[in-house]
Amino acid sequence: MLVCGFAVSALLFLVLAHTFDRPRPDFEPEIWNGALKFWGGEDGRLPSYPSGHAMAAISSYGLLTYFLVPKINSRSRRLLVLFGVLLLVVYVNFSRLFLCDHFLTDIIAGTAIGVAWLGLAQTVIELLFRRRVATATGHRPD
């Protein structure tokens, strides 16, 4: 499920980035220009909108949290993990702005799409789990 979640998130980013084809900010540091030529495009970089880092951070850390937090017995440890994941996602999003890689709207859109994908993935996982449990116990799935 994690691999599927990551793969769909990456595919979703590539499709949306090339659909909108929004250029990155012009004020990026010179160090990034030579390092990213292998990605292709006019300036060697992928389009800016939406932020793939924001989308991947929400979907990947969100899925990991969704799978791991129910296994933690202590409430304080669950809250610590949730706070840590939230802090990590905020850090990733802020780093995109700090490095002048994205506009704020790119990060907001990437976060929103990541949340939507995370919600869809969790819904599908729950439906599959309920169907599996209902089949194993002999009850009809809802």
N, C-alpha and C positions, 0 to 999 in steps of 0.2 A: 504494500500500500504506500509506503514511503517513496519507493522508487517511482511508482506511478504518479504520485503527487508532485514530485520534483520534475519529472519529465513533462507532465502537462503544464506545469507552471512555466517551464522554459519554452515550450512550444507556444504557449499563449503569449509570452513576451515577444518572441520573434515575429509572430503574426501581427500583433498590434504595433510593434515598433516599426515594421516595414509598411504597415498600412498608413499610419499617421506620418511617418518620415519627417519628424520634427528635428531640426538641427540642434546640436548641443550648444550651450552658452559659448560666446566668443571669448570670454575672459578666462579660459582655462590656462593653467600653467604650461609652459613650453615642454616640460619634461614628459607630459602624456602623449604629445603628438607622435614622437618617434616610437614609443613603446607599443602603440596599438595599431600600427599600420596593417597588421595581418587580418584585422576584422573586415577590411574592405570599406567601401563607401568613399565619398568624395574626400574626406579628410582622414580616412583610415579608421573611423569609429562608427559604431552602430548608432542609429537614431536615438533621440533622447526620450521621447514620450511613448509609453510610461516608463518609469524607473524599474528596470529588471531586478536591481538589488533590493528595492523596497518590496517588490512582489515576491521574490524568492525568500527574503527574510521572514515575511509574514507567513507564507505558506509552509516553509520548511520547519521553522521553529514552532509554528502553531501546530503542525501535525505531530511533531515530536512531543510537544507539551500535552497534546490531546491523548497520546498513547501512554505517556509516562506518569503524569500527575495522578491518575486514579490508582496507580500502584503504590503511591507514597502514603504511608499510614498517618504520619504526623501532619496536623493542620498547619503548623508553623513552617514546616519544610515545604509543603505544597505552596504556601504563600511566598516563601523565599524563591522557589523555582519560578513561579509566575512573575514575580517582581524582576528576577534576573532575566527572564526572556523578554519582558517588556522593555527593560533597560537596554538589552542587546539590540532589539529592533529599533528603538529610538536612536541608539548610537549609529547603526548602519544608515538610517535615513539622514541623520545629521551629517555623517561623513560625506554623503553624496553632495550635500550643499556646500560643506566646508571645502571640498576639493574642486568646487566649481564644475562638477560633472553634470548637474541637472538644475533645472529651474524648480521652484517650490511646487508648481502645479504637476510636474513630472512625478515627484515623490508622492504627492497626495493621490494622484491617479494610480500609481503603482501599489500604494498601500490599500486603496479601495478595491482594486482588482484582486489583490492578494487575499483580502478578507473575504471577498465573494467566493473565490476559488476554495479557500479554506472551509467556508460554510458548506459549499456544495460537496466537497470531499468528505467532510464529517457526516453529512446527511446520508450520502451513499454508503459509507462504512456502517452507520447505524442500521440502515435498512437491510444491508447484507447480513449483519450480525443477528438481527431479529429474525430474519428468514431462516438462518442456519439454526438458531436455537429452537424456533418453532418446528422445524422439520425434525430435529433430533428428539424433541419431546412429544411429537405427534400432534401438536396443535396447528391450527391454520394460521399462516402469517397475516398480520394486519395490513 
